[in-house]
């Protein structure tokens, strides 16, 4: 838990600041859930640098036609898992 490993789409924002804890894994679970429910990753970009910038900002959308068809419980779970503040993020 001292080195930065991971794929740009799944990496937690705090890992980019070299602050890796087990909360990072919950972020990644949120990303996976987001992808399972939407068919696309929550952050996008032309390359890893752009994707990592989007992850660092932590802005993703749960709006639009697709998300209107998803339950509030599923969106709440994603928000809890992908809370940018690792201290407030859901735990296992």
CNS distance restraints for C-alpha pairs under 8 A (distance, minus, plus):
assign (resid   1 and name CA) (resid  20 and name CA) 5.88 0.50 0.50
assign (resid   1 and name CA) (resid  21 and name CA) 6.86 0.50 0.50
assign (resid   2 and name CA) (resid  18 and name CA) 7.52 0.50 0.50
assign (resid   2 and name CA) (resid  20 and name CA) 6.85 0.50 0.50
assign (resid   3 and name CA) (resid  18 and name CA) 7.43 0.50 0.50
assign (resid   4 and name CA) (resid  15 and name CA) 6.50 0.50 0.50
assign (resid   4 and name CA) (resid  16 and name CA) 7.55 0.50 0.50
assign (resid   4 and name CA) (resid  18 and name CA) 6.83 0.50 0.50
assign (resid   4 and name CA) (resid  20 and name CA) 7.78 0.50 0.50
assign (resid   6 and name CA) (resid  10 and name CA) 6.95 0.50 0.50
assign (resid   6 and name CA) (resid  11 and name CA) 5.83 0.50 0.50
assign (resid   7 and name CA) (resid  11 and name CA) 6.01 0.50 0.50
assign (resid   8 and name CA) (resid  48 and name CA) 5.96 0.50 0.50
assign (resid   8 and name CA) (resid  51 and name CA) 6.30 0.50 0.50
assign (resid   8 and name CA) (resid  52 and name CA) 5.86 0.50 0.50
assign (resid   9 and name CA) (resid  31 and name CA) 7.73 0.50 0.50
assign (resid   9 and name CA) (resid  41 and name CA) 6.73 0.50 0.50
assign (resid   9 and name CA) (resid  42 and name CA) 7.80 0.50 0.50
assign (resid   9 and name CA) (resid  43 and name CA) 6.56 0.50 0.50
assign (resid   9 and name CA) (resid  44 and name CA) 7.80 0.50 0.50
assign (resid   9 and name CA) (resid  51 and name CA) 6.77 0.50 0.50
assign (resid   9 and name CA) (resid  52 and name CA) 7.63 0.50 0.50
assign (resid   9 and name CA) (resid  55 and name CA) 7.68 0.50 0.50
assign (resid  10 and name CA) (resid  27 and name CA) 7.64 0.50 0.50
assign (resid  10 and name CA) (resid  28 and name CA) 5.07 0.50 0.50
assign (resid  10 and name CA) (resid  31 and name CA) 6.06 0.50 0.50
assign (resid  10 and name CA) (resid  32 and name CA) 7.65 0.50 0.50
assign (resid  11 and name CA) (resid  15 and name CA) 6.77 0.50 0.50
assign (resid  11 and name CA) (resid  16 and name CA) 7.90 0.50 0.50
assign (resid  11 and name CA) (resid  24 and name CA) 7.38 0.50 0.50
assign (resid  11 and name CA) (resid  27 and name CA) 7.63 0.50 0.50
assign (resid  11 and name CA) (resid  28 and name CA) 6.43 0.50 0.50
assign (resid  11 and name CA) (resid  55 and name CA) 7.57 0.50 0.50
assign (resid  12 and name CA) (resid  16 and name CA) 7.25 0.50 0.50
assign (resid  12 and name CA) (resid  24 and name CA) 5.34 0.50 0.50
assign (resid  12 and name CA) (resid  25 and name CA) 7.84 0.50 0.50
assign (resid  12 and name CA) (resid  27 and name CA) 5.79 0.50 0.50
assign (resid  12 and name CA) (resid  28 and name CA) 6.70 0.50 0.50
assign (resid  12 and name CA) (resid  55 and name CA) 7.11 0.50 0.50
assign (resid  12 and name CA) (resid  56 and name CA) 7.96 0.50 0.50
assign (resid  13 and name CA) (resid  17 and name CA) 7.24 0.50 0.50
assign (resid  13 and name CA) (resid  55 and name CA) 5.76 0.50 0.50
assign (resid  13 and name CA) (resid  56 and name CA) 4.80 0.50 0.50
assign (resid  13 and name CA) (resid  57 and name CA) 7.75 0.50 0.50
assign (resid  13 and name CA) (resid  58 and name CA) 7.06 0.50 0.50
assign (resid  13 and name CA) (resid  84 and name CA) 6.87 0.50 0.50
assign (resid  14 and name CA) (resid  18 and name CA) 6.52 0.50 0.50
assign (resid  14 and name CA) (resid  19 and name CA) 5.26 0.50 0.50
assign (resid  14 and name CA) (resid  20 and name CA) 6.55 0.50 0.50
assign (resid  14 and name CA) (resid  24 and name CA) 7.51 0.50 0.50
assign (resid  14 and name CA) (resid  56 and name CA) 7.83 0.50 0.50
assign (resid  14 and name CA) (resid  86 and name CA) 7.66 0.50 0.50
assign (resid  15 and name CA) (resid  19 and name CA) 5.12 0.50 0.50
assign (resid  15 and name CA) (resid  20 and name CA) 5.05 0.50 0.50
assign (resid  15 and name CA) (resid  24 and name CA) 7.25 0.50 0.50
assign (resid  16 and name CA) (resid  56 and name CA) 7.30 0.50 0.50
assign (resid  20 and name CA) (resid  24 and name CA) 6.41 0.50 0.50
assign (resid  21 and name CA) (resid  25 and name CA) 7.91 0.50 0.50
assign (resid  22 and name CA) (resid  26 and name CA) 7.26 0.50 0.50
assign (resid  23 and name CA) (resid  27 and name CA) 6.63 0.50 0.50
assign (resid  23 and name CA) (resid  86 and name CA) 6.09 0.50 0.50
assign (resid  23 and name CA) (resid  89 and name CA) 7.10 0.50 0.50
assign (resid  23 and name CA) (resid  91 and name CA) 6.95 0.50 0.50
assign (resid  24 and name CA) (resid  28 and name CA) 6.48 0.50 0.50
assign (resid  24 and name CA) (resid  86 and name CA) 7.62 0.50 0.50
assign (resid  25 and name CA) (resid  29 and name CA) 6.31 0.50 0.50
assign (resid  26 and name CA) (resid  30 and name CA) 6.32 0.50 0.50
assign (resid  26 and name CA) (resid  81 and name CA) 5.69 0.50 0.50
assign (resid  26 and name CA) (resid  82 and name CA) 7.59 0.50 0.50
assign (resid  26 and name CA) (resid  89 and name CA) 7.76 0.50 0.50
assign (resid  26 and name CA) (resid  90 and name CA) 7.21 0.50 0.50
assign (resid  26 and name CA) (resid  91 and name CA) 6.82 0.50 0.50
assign (resid  26 and name CA) (resid  92 and name CA) 7.42 0.50 0.50
assign (resid  27 and name CA) (resid  31 and name CA) 6.40 0.50 0.50
assign (resid  27 and name CA) (resid  81 and name CA) 5.21 0.50 0.50
assign (resid  27 and name CA) (resid  82 and name CA) 4.95 0.50 0.50
assign (resid  27 and name CA) (resid  83 and name CA) 7.52 0.50 0.50
assign (resid  27 and name CA) (resid  89 and name CA) 7.88 0.50 0.50
assign (resid  28 and name CA) (resid  32 and name CA) 6.23 0.50 0.50
assign (resid  28 and name CA) (resid  82 and name CA) 7.90 0.50 0.50
assign (resid  29 and name CA) (resid  33 and name CA) 6.16 0.50 0.50
assign (resid  29 and name CA) (resid  81 and name CA) 7.10 0.50 0.50
assign (resid  30 and name CA) (resid  34 and name CA) 6.08 0.50 0.50
assign (resid  30 and name CA) (resid  77 and name CA) 7.61 0.50 0.50
assign (resid  30 and name CA) (resid  78 and name CA) 5.17 0.50 0.50
assign (resid  30 and name CA) (resid  79 and name CA) 7.84 0.50 0.50
assign (resid  30 and name CA) (resid  81 and name CA) 4.93 0.50 0.50
assign (resid  30 and name CA) (resid  82 and name CA) 5.55 0.50 0.50
assign (resid  31 and name CA) (resid  35 and name CA) 6.23 0.50 0.50
assign (resid  31 and name CA) (resid  41 and name CA) 6.94 0.50 0.50
assign (resid  31 and name CA) (resid  42 and name CA) 6.74 0.50 0.50
assign (resid  31 and name CA) (resid  78 and name CA) 7.67 0.50 0.50
assign (resid  31 and name CA) (resid  82 and name CA) 7.23 0.50 0.50
assign (resid  32 and name CA) (resid  36 and name CA) 6.14 0.50 0.50
assign (resid  33 and name CA) (resid  37 and name CA) 6.18 0.50 0.50
assign (resid  33 and name CA) (resid  78 and name CA) 6.97 0.50 0.50
assign (resid  34 and name CA) (resid  38 and name CA) 6.00 0.50 0.50
assign (resid  34 and name CA) (resid  39 and name CA) 7.81 0.50 0.50
assign (resid  34 and name CA) (resid  40 and name CA) 7.56 0.50 0.50
assign (resid  34 and name CA) (resid  41 and name CA) 6.78 0.50 0.50
assign (resid  34 and name CA) (resid  42 and name CA) 6.63 0.50 0.50
assign (resid  34 and name CA) (resid  78 and name CA) 6.69 0.50 0.50
assign (resid  35 and name CA) (resid  39 and name CA) 4.93 0.50 0.50
assign (resid  35 and name CA) (resid  40 and name CA) 4.97 0.50 0.50
assign (resid  35 and name CA) (resid  41 and name CA) 5.19 0.50 0.50
assign (resid  35 and name CA) (resid  42 and name CA) 7.17 0.50 0.50
assign (resid  36 and name CA) (resid  40 and name CA) 7.83 0.50 0.50
assign (resid  37 and name CA) (resid  70 and name CA) 7.69 0.50 0.50
assign (resid  38 and name CA) (resid  66 and name CA) 6.97 0.50 0.50
assign (resid  38 and name CA) (resid  67 and name CA) 7.61 0.50 0.50
assign (resid  42 and name CA) (resid  60 and name CA) 5.52 0.50 0.50
assign (resid  42 and name CA) (resid  61 and name CA) 7.14 0.50 0.50
assign (resid  43 and name CA) (resid  51 and name CA) 6.04 0.50 0.50
assign (resid  43 and name CA) (resid  54 and name CA) 5.92 0.50 0.50
assign (resid  43 and name CA) (resid  55 and name CA) 6.36 0.50 0.50
assign (resid  43 and name CA) (resid  59 and name CA) 7.81 0.50 0.50
assign (resid  43 and name CA) (resid  60 and name CA) 6.43 0.50 0.50
assign (resid  44 and name CA) (resid  50 and name CA) 7.30 0.50 0.50
assign (resid  44 and name CA) (resid  51 and name CA) 5.21 0.50 0.50
assign (resid  44 and name CA) (resid  54 and name CA) 7.06 0.50 0.50
assign (resid  45 and name CA) (resid  49 and name CA) 7.80 0.50 0.50
assign (resid  45 and name CA) (resid  50 and name CA) 4.79 0.50 0.50
assign (resid  45 and name CA) (resid  51 and name CA) 4.74 0.50 0.50
assign (resid  45 and name CA) (resid  54 and name CA) 7.74 0.50 0.50
assign (resid  46 and name CA) (resid  50 and name CA) 6.29 0.50 0.50
assign (resid  46 and name CA) (resid  51 and name CA) 7.42 0.50 0.50
assign (resid  47 and name CA) (resid  51 and name CA) 6.32 0.50 0.50
assign (resid  48 and name CA) (resid  52 and name CA) 5.92 0.50 0.50
assign (resid  49 and name CA) (resid  53 and name CA) 6.24 0.50 0.50
assign (resid  50 and name CA) (resid  54 and name CA) 6.34 0.50 0.50
assign (resid  51 and name CA) (resid  55 and name CA) 6.22 0.50 0.50
assign (resid  52 and name CA) (resid  56 and name CA) 6.04 0.50 0.50
assign (resid  53 and name CA) (resid  57 and name CA) 6.33 0.50 0.50
assign (resid  54 and name CA) (resid  58 and name CA) 6.16 0.50 0.50
assign (resid  54 and name CA) (resid  59 and name CA) 6.72 0.50 0.50
assign (resid  55 and name CA) (resid  59 and name CA) 7.21 0.50 0.50
assign (resid  58 and name CA) (resid  84 and name CA) 6.04 0.50 0.50
assign (resid  62 and name CA) (resid  67 and name CA) 5.67 0.50 0.50
assign (resid  62 and name CA) (resid  75 and name CA) 7.03 0.50 0.50
assign (resid  63 and name CA) (resid  67 and name CA) 5.42 0.50 0.50
assign (resid  63 and name CA) (resid  68 and name CA) 6.86 0.50 0.50
assign (resid  64 and name CA) (resid  68 and name CA) 6.19 0.50 0.50
assign (resid  65 and name CA) (resid  69 and name CA) 6.75 0.50 0.50
assign (resid  66 and name CA) (resid  70 and name CA) 7.07 0.50 0.50
assign (resid  70 and name CA) (resid  74 and name CA) 6.76 0.50 0.50
assign (resid  70 and name CA) (resid  75 and name CA) 7.21 0.50 0.50
assign (resid  71 and name CA) (resid  75 and name CA) 6.50 0.50 0.50
assign (resid  72 and name CA) (resid  76 and name CA) 5.94 0.50 0.50
assign (resid  73 and name CA) (resid  77 and name CA) 6.12 0.50 0.50
assign (resid  74 and name CA) (resid  78 and name CA) 6.33 0.50 0.50
assign (resid  75 and name CA) (resid  79 and name CA) 6.18 0.50 0.50
assign (resid  76 and name CA) (resid  80 and name CA) 6.12 0.50 0.50
assign (resid  77 and name CA) (resid  81 and name CA) 6.11 0.50 0.50
assign (resid  78 and name CA) (resid  82 and name CA) 5.81 0.50 0.50
assign (resid  79 and name CA) (resid  83 and name CA) 5.78 0.50 0.50
assign (resid  80 and name CA) (resid  88 and name CA) 7.88 0.50 0.50
assign (resid  80 and name CA) (resid  89 and name CA) 5.53 0.50 0.50
assign (resid  80 and name CA) (resid  90 and name CA) 5.27 0.50 0.50
assign (resid  81 and name CA) (resid  89 and name CA) 5.56 0.50 0.50
assign (resid  81 and name CA) (resid  90 and name CA) 5.31 0.50 0.50
assign (resid  81 and name CA) (resid  91 and name CA) 7.85 0.50 0.50
assign (resid  82 and name CA) (resid  89 and name CA) 6.82 0.50 0.50
assign (resid  83 and name CA) (resid  88 and name CA) 6.71 0.50 0.50
assign (resid  83 and name CA) (resid  89 and name CA) 5.13 0.50 0.50
assign (resid  83 and name CA) (resid  90 and name CA) 7.91 0.50 0.50
assign (resid  84 and name CA) (resid  89 and name CA) 7.43 0.50 0.50
assign (resid  85 and name CA) (resid  89 and name CA) 6.29 0.50 0.50
